Amino acid sequence: ALCGGLTSSTAVAISFARFAVHEPKQRSLFASGILLASTVMFPRVLIIIGIIDPALSVQLAWPLIGATFGGLGVVALLVREEFLSTAGDTSAAHVIRNPFELGMALKFGVLLAIIFVAARALNVWVGDSGIYALSAVSCLVDVDAVSLSLARMGADDIARDTVVTAILIAVFVNTLVKAGIAGSMGGRSMGLYMASGVAAMLLGAAVAFALSQTLGTVVVASII
C-alpha cells in the first residue's frame, strides 16, 4: 500500500477492494491499506508541487499535512483492530500489477499535455469556475497530472489562490472517488471504514487550515 501510494493509490484501492471480497475477515486490513495509499498521495502531491513551485507548496502544506495526519490516525486504528482480532494470515499471495511501465509513462505525458491545454483554454473562456470543474473531472484519471499542470500555470497565468483551491479540489475529489470505489466493490463494512478515513482526512485538513489562519493572524497582530 505504501509503495502503491507513491505511484497509483487508485490501483491500490481497486486491488485491495477485490481482495477484501474474497477475504472478508481481513477487510479492516485491506481498508487500512487503501487508506494508507490514499494518505501517501497528500505528501506526494506536496513534494511534486514543491519541485515546480516551492511557494505554492507552502500554501498547500497546512491542509495537505493535516489530511495526512487524519488519514494516518484512522490507519493506525484499523491496523490495531486487525491485529487484535486475528493473527493476520499472510500465506495468500496477492499479485499487484507493476505500475512502473513505459506505457503508463507515455499515457501520463499525453494526459499532462491535454490538461495543460484545457486548463489554459478554460481559464480564458470561463475563468476560475472552469479551472475548478477541470480539476474535479481530471482528477478522476490522474491527480498528479492535474497538480503539475496547475502548479506550472500558477507561475504565469492563474491567480495563486485559484490554483491552491483547484489542487485541493482535485486531491479531495480523487480521495472521495477512491473511497466510493472501495466501498462499492468491497462491501458495506469496507464502505464504513473508507467513510471514517475520508472524514478524518477532511477534518484534519480543516483543522490544519484553521490553525494556519489563526497563527497567521497572531503573527500579523504581534508585528503591528
Disulfide bonds with the S-S distance in Angstrom:
none
